[in-house]
Amino acid sequence: MFDELSEKLDSVFARLRGRGVLSEADIKEGLREVRRVLLEADVNFQLTREFLERVEQKAVGVSALRTVSPGQQLVKIVHDELAAMLGERREGLRMSTVPPTVVLMVGLQGSGKTTTAAKLARRLAGEGRPTRLVAADVYRPAAIDQLETLGAQIGAPVTVDRSTTDVVKIAKKGLDDARRARERVLIVDTAGRLQIDDDMMRELARLKDAVHPDEILLVADGMTGQDAVRIAKGFDDALGITGVVLTKMDGDARGGAALSIYGVTKKPIKFIGLGEKTDALEEFHPDRMAGRILQMGDIVSFVEKAQESFDADEAKRLEKKVRKEGFDLEDFLSSMKQIQRLGPLEGLLKLLPGVNAKMLKQAKLDPKRLKHAEAIVLSMTHAERKTPGIINGSRRARIAKGAGRPISEVNRLLDQFRDMQKAMKRMQKEGRPPGMAFGR
């Protein structure tokens, strides 16, 4: 996400940060480069011009600062203006005081509405808000089946009525079902078209009048750039959308849609989709996203992701066990599984300040590496995991064969384990809880 844009902006600011003093000419030259980068990223031309005008006004006098380098101060100004362009502040879902909160999902065919509806239902249920889905896409083949399958995967009830194509009737049935079951949220998955048309908008307007949604969320394909902005404006003019969900952002290296959509519609981006899995939906925070684009990191999101995935009970069990019996390969395997729950390592590292796509390419991260390590440990006997010191050459060869990995990987894993074991002993001597190694 935003890799191409981030790399180009970092290249521009690297040259400016390297100068002790910035003249007005230096700033103008740098901003010309920023303008080129933003336009190449398919950011709206008018928004780009206004953005650069605001940055230039605030950058006047930046060369006189002594406590902060002028280059860094300019990056801070750009960060703040990028955050403002993206929406200034996080806007969550509007929750009705009288349940259920009704969310209408709208958008063109192929934008990912059905999958996004399921992702949102899973997220809300995880926050303690039981959610029902309504299959109101009666035109796309297999749309109802898809939503039923996704609902079963995430444990969310789905209201379906195959006896009618009257979407208003189906939506009202879903509303009645949600009220009877005392569910907190109702998400209505609507039909899309290949393009905006009058029939589509009339149907959505009827749905809006029938169920009085608290949220009308436009689901737009982030990879379509300015087309997504045009589509958002069309839906907003016709329906009055309350927010946007940008999908397929994991494949969008430019970011033109994300950087333009709020400026054009003044409707906030509420979530972004980062993959096909039902947990691949993130809240959208403009200030954090600006930090990611400028490679300043996003530590808050990193910590939140860790808290969501972290098993505190398992960490306590490990700490107690390590204090009493020491650290063995069973514990090593358990800690690796904790790390796996956080998601792809590459995605996590991008949240750290100073880490960029170029560095990750050079590091040649193998997303399967943790899986390979797990296979190696699982190929060991119980005695070998408890007492790794008994693993000699013949045992290493057997373990490598059982895991389907080269002996060199077995050797590397055992070396890493010994390093971690030493770290555990050192922490105990210093009086620090061993559980700190697992994120506590």
C-alpha positions in Angstrom: 0.0 0.0 0.0 1.4 3.4 -1.1 4.8 1.8 -1.7 5.5 3.7 -5.0 4.3 7.0 -3.6 6.3 6.5 -0.4 9.5 5.7 -2.2 9.2 8.8 -4.4 8.4 11.2 -1.6 11.2 9.7 0.5 13.6 10.4 -2.3 12.5 14.0 -2.5 12.8 14.6 1.2 16.1 12.8 1.6 17.7 15.4 -0.6 16.2 18.2 1.5 17.0 16.6 4.9 20.6 16.4 3.8 20.9 20.2 3.7 21.7 22.2 6.8 20.0 25.3 5.5 17.0 25.5 3.1 16.5 28.5 1.0 13.2 29.6 -0.5 14.5 28.3 -3.9 15.2 24.9 -2.3 11.7 24.6 -0.9 10.1 25.6 -4.2 12.2 23.0 -6.0 11.3 20.3 -3.5 7.6 21.2 -3.7 7.8 21.0 -7.5 9.0 17.4 -7.1 6.3 16.7 -4.6 3.7 18.0 -7.1 5.1 15.7 -9.8 5.0 12.7 -7.5 1.4 13.4 -6.4 0.2 13.8 -10.0 1.9 10.6 -11.0 0.1 8.9 -8.1 -3.2 10.0 -9.8 -4.1 12.6 -7.1 -6.7 15.1 -8.1 -5.0 18.1 -9.9 -7.0 20.8 -8.0 -6.4 19.2 -4.6 -2.7 18.9 -5.4 -2.4 22.6 -6.2 -4.3 23.6 -3.0 -2.2 21.2 -1.0 1.1 22.6 -2.2 -0.1 26.2 -1.7 -0.8 25.5 2.0 2.5 23.7 2.5 4.4 26.6 0.8 2.7 29.2 3.0 3.6 27.2 6.2 7.1 26.5 5.0 8.0 30.3 4.8 10.6 30.9 7.5 11.3 27.2 8.1 15.0 27.8 7.3 15.3 30.1 10.4 14.6 27.2 12.8 17.5 26.0 14.9 16.0 23.4 17.2 14.7 21.3 14.4 16.5 20.8 11.0 14.6 22.7 8.2 14.2 19.4 6.2 12.6 17.6 9.1 10.3 20.6 9.8 9.2 20.6 6.1 8.4 16.9 6.4 6.3 17.7 9.5 4.4 20.3 7.5 3.8 18.0 4.6 2.7 15.3 7.1 0.1 17.5 8.7 -1.3 18.7 5.3 -1.4 15.1 4.0 -3.4 14.1 7.1 -5.8 17.0 6.4 -6.1 15.9 2.7 -6.9 12.4 3.9 -9.6 13.5 6.3 -7.9 15.2 9.3 -9.3 12.8 11.9 -10.7 9.3 12.4 -14.5 9.1 11.9 -16.0 5.8 13.2 -19.4 4.3 12.4 -22.4 6.3 13.6 -24.2 4.0 16.1 -27.9 4.4 16.7 -29.1 5.0 20.2 -31.9 2.6 19.5 -30.6 -0.7 18.0 -30.2 -2.0 15.4 -27.9 0.5 13.7 -28.6 0.1 9.9 -25.6 0.2 7.5 -26.3 0.2 3.8 -23.4 -1.0 1.6 -23.5 0.5 -1.9 -21.1 0.5 -4.8 -20.4 -0.7 -8.3 -20.2 -4.4 -9.2 -16.7 -5.9 -8.5 -15.8 -3.3 -5.8 -16.0 -5.9 -3.1 -19.2 -5.0 -1.3 -20.2 -8.5 -0.2 -16.8 -9.4 1.2 -16.6 -6.0 2.9 -20.0 -6.5 4.5 -18.8 -9.7 6.0 -15.5 -8.2 7.1 -17.4 -5.3 8.8 -19.8 -7.8 10.5 -16.8 -9.8 11.9 -15.1 -6.6 13.2 -18.3 -5.3 14.9 -19.1 -8.7 16.4 -15.5 -8.8 17.8 -16.3 -5.4 19.5 -19.3 -6.9 21.2 -21.9 -5.7 18.7 -23.8 -8.7 17.3 -24.4 -8.1 13.6 -26.9 -9.5 11.1 -26.3 -9.5 7.3 -29.0 -9.0 4.7 -28.6 -10.5 1.2 -30.3 -7.8 -0.9 -28.3 -8.3 -4.1 -30.9 -10.2 -6.1 -29.3 -9.7 -9.5 -25.7 -11.0 -9.4 -25.5 -14.8 -9.8 -24.4 -16.5 -6.5 -24.3 -13.2 -4.5 -26.7 -14.6 -2.0 -24.8 -17.9 -1.7 -21.5 -15.9 -1.3 -23.0 -13.9 1.6 -24.4 -17.0 3.3 -21.0 -18.8 3.0 -19.2 -15.7 4.5 -21.8 -15.4 7.2 -21.2 -19.0 8.2 -17.4 -18.5 8.3 -17.7 -15.5 10.7 -20.7 -16.8 12.7 -23.0 -14.0 11.6 -26.7 -14.6 10.8 -27.8 -13.8 7.3 -31.4 -12.9 6.3 -32.2 -14.4 2.9 -35.5 -14.5 0.9 -35.2 -16.3 -2.5 -39.0 -16.1 -3.1 -38.8 -12.4 -4.1 -36.7 -9.9 -5.9 -38.2 -7.0 -3.9 -35.2 -5.7 -2.1 -37.2 -3.4 0.1 -39.2 -6.4 1.3 -36.0 -8.4 2.0 -34.4 -5.5 3.9 -37.5 -5.0 6.0 -37.5 -8.7 6.8 -33.9 -8.4 7.9 -34.7 -5.4 10.1 -37.5 -7.4 11.8 -35.2 -10.4 12.3 -32.5 -8.1 13.9 -35.1 -6.5 16.2 -36.4 -9.9 17.3 -32.9 -11.2 17.9 -31.9 -7.9 19.7 -28.9 -7.6 17.4 -26.9 -4.3 17.5 -26.2 -3.8 13.8 -27.8 -4.7 10.5 -25.7 -4.6 7.3 -27.6 -4.6 4.0 -25.5 -5.9 1.0 -27.0 -4.2 -2.1 -26.6 -4.9 -5.8 -24.0 -3.2 -7.9 -23.8 -2.4 -11.6 -21.0 -2.0 -14.1 -21.7 1.7 -14.0 -23.9 4.2 -12.2 -27.4 4.2 -13.7 -30.9 5.5 -12.9 -32.4 2.1 -12.1 -29.7 1.4 -9.6 -30.1 4.7 -7.9 -33.9 4.5 -7.8 -33.6 1.1 -6.1 -31.1 2.4 -3.5 -33.2 5.4 -2.9 -36.2 3.1 -2.2 -34.1 1.1 0.2 -32.9 4.3 2.0 -36.5 5.5 2.5 -37.6 2.0 3.7 -34.9 1.3 6.3 -33.6 4.8 7.2 -29.9 3.8 7.4 -27.6 5.3 10.0 -24.7 4.8 7.6 -24.6 4.6 3.8 -21.1 3.3 3.0 -19.7 3.4 -0.5 -17.4 0.5 -1.2 -14.9 1.6 -3.9 -12.0 -0.1 -5.5 -8.9 1.9 -4.4 -6.9 0.7 -7.4 -9.1 2.6 -9.8 -7.6 6.0 -8.8 -9.6 9.0 -10.0 -12.4 6.7 -11.2 -13.1 5.9 -7.5 -13.4 9.6 -6.8 -15.8 10.2 -9.7 -17.9 7.2 -8.5 -17.9 8.5 -4.9 -19.1 11.9 -6.1 -21.9 10.3 -8.2 -23.2 8.2 -5.3 -23.0 11.1 -2.9 -24.9 13.4 -5.2 -27.7 10.8 -5.6 -27.8 9.2 -2.1 -25.8 11.3 0.3 -23.3 8.7 1.4 -21.9 9.0 5.0 -18.5 7.4 4.4 -16.2 5.3 2.1 -14.6 2.0 2.4 -11.6 1.6 0.0 -10.9 -2.0 -1.0 -7.9 -3.7 -2.6 -5.6 -1.2 -0.9 -2.9 -3.9 -0.5 -2.5 -3.8 -4.2 -2.5 0.0 -4.6 1.1 1.3 -4.7 0.0 4.9 -5.8 -2.8 6.0 -3.5 -4.5 8.5 -5.7 -8.0 7.5 -4.6 -7.2 7.7 -0.9 -5.6 11.1 -1.3 -8.4 12.6 -3.3 -11.7 11.1 -2.2 -12.1 13.2 1.0 -11.1 16.4 -0.7 -13.6 16.0 -3.5 -16.6 14.6 -1.5 -15.8 15.7 2.1 -17.0 12.3 3.1 -14.6 10.4 5.3 -12.8 7.1 4.5 -13.9 4.9 7.4 -12.2 1.6 6.6 -9.7 0.2 4.1 -9.6 -3.4 2.8 -6.2 -5.1 2.7 -6.9 -8.5 1.3 -9.5 -11.2 0.8 -9.6 -12.7 4.3 -12.5 -11.7 6.6 -10.1 -10.1 9.1 -8.4 -7.9 6.4 -10.3 -4.7 7.2 -8.6 -1.8 9.0 -9.9 1.4 10.5 -8.7 4.4 8.6 -6.8 7.0 10.6 -5.7 10.0 8.4 -2.8 11.0 10.6 -1.4 7.5 10.9 -1.8 7.0 7.1 0.1 10.2 6.5 2.9 8.8 8.7 3.0 5.6 6.8 3.2 7.4 3.4 6.1 9.5 4.7 7.8 6.4 6.2 7.5 7.9 9.7 5.9 4.6 10.9 2.6 3.9 12.7 3.5 2.6 16.1 -0.1 3.1 17.4 -1.5 0.7 14.8 1.4 -1.7 15.5 0.5 -1.8 19.2 -3.2 -2.2 18.5 -2.6 -5.1 16.1 -0.5 -6.8 18.8 -3.2 -6.3 21.4 -5.9 -7.7 19.1 -3.8 -10.8 18.3 -2.0 -11.4 21.6 -3.0 -14.1 24.0 -2.4 -12.7 27.5 -3.2 -16.0 29.2 -0.7 -17.9 27.1 2.0 -15.3 27.9 1.3 -15.7 31.6 1.5 -19.5 31.3 4.8 -19.2 29.4 6.2 -16.7 32.0 5.3 -19.0 34.9 6.7 -22.1 33.1 10.0 -20.3 32.1 10.6 -19.1 35.6 10.1 -22.6 37.0 11.5 -24.9 34.4 13.5 -22.8 31.9 12.9 -22.1 28.2 12.7 -25.0 25.8 11.7 -25.5 22.1 8.0 -26.1 23.1 8.0 -22.5 24.4 9.9 -21.3 21.3 7.2 -22.8 19.1 4.4 -21.2 21.3 6.1 -17.8 20.9 6.4 -18.2 17.2 2.7 -18.9 17.0 2.0 -15.7 18.8 4.0 -13.8 16.2 2.1 -15.6 13.4 -1.2 -14.2 14.7 0.0 -10.7 14.1 -0.1 -11.3 10.3 2.5 -11.1 7.6 5.9 -9.9 8.9 6.4 -7.5 6.0 3.2 -5.7 6.8 4.2 -5.4 10.5 7.7 -4.1 9.7 6.2 -1.3 7.5 4.5 0.1 10.6 7.9 0.8 12.1 9.6 4.2 11.6 12.2 4.3 8.8 11.3 1.0 7.3 10.4 1.2 3.6 9.6 -1.1 0.7 13.1 -0.8 -0.7 14.7 -2.0 2.6 12.2 -4.9 2.8 13.1 -6.0 -0.8 16.8 -6.0 0.1 16.0 -8.0 3.3 14.4 -10.7 1.2 11.8 -11.6 3.8 10.3 -15.0 3.3 6.7 -15.0 4.5 6.9 -18.8 4.9 9.9 -18.7 7.2 7.9 -19.0 10.4 5.9 -21.9 8.9 9.2 -23.6 8.0 10.5 -23.1 11.6 7.2 -24.5 13.0 7.6 -27.6 10.7 11.1 -28.2 12.0 10.1 -28.0 15.7 7.1 -30.3 15.0 9.4 -32.8 13.4 11.3 -33.2 16.7 10.4 -35.7 19.4 9.1 -34.5 22.7 12.5 -35.3 24.3 14.3 -33.2 21.7 12.1 -30.2 22.2 12.5 -30.4 26.0 16.3 -31.0 25.8 17.7 -29.6 22.5 21.2 -30.4 23.7 20.7 -34.1 22.7 20.1 -33.1 19.0 23.3 -34.5 17.3 24.1 -34.7 13.6 22.0 -37.8 12.8 19.0 -36.3 14.7 19.4 -33.1 12.7 19.3 -35.0 9.5 16.2 -36.9 10.5 14.4 -33.6 11.6 15.3 -31.9 8.4 14.0 -34.8 6.3 10.7 -34.9 8.4 10.2 -31.1 8.0 11.2 -31.1 4.3 13.8 -28.4 5.0 17.6 -28.4 4.5 19.8 -29.2 7.5 21.2 -25.6 7.4 17.7 -24.3 8.4 17.6 -26.7 11.3 21.0 -25.5 12.4 20.0 -21.8 12.1 16.8 -22.4 14.1 18.7 -24.1 16.9 21.2 -21.2 16.9 18.3 -18.7 17.2 16.8 -20.8 20.0 20.0 -20.7 21.9 20.2 -16.9 21.5 16.7 -16.5 22.8 17.4 -18.9 25.7 20.4 -16.8 26.7 18.2 -13.7 26.5 15.7 -15.3 28.9 18.4 -16.2 31.4 19.8 -12.6 31.2 16.4 -11.1 31.8 15.8 -13.3 34.8 19.2 -12.3 36.3 18.3 -8.6 35.8 14.9 -9.1 37.5 12.8 -8.5 34.4 9.8 -10.8 33.8 10.5 -13.4 31.0 7.1 -12.6 29.6 8.5 -9.4 28.3 10.0 -11.4 25.5 6.4 -12.3 24.4 5.2 -8.7 24.4 4.2 -8.3 28.0 
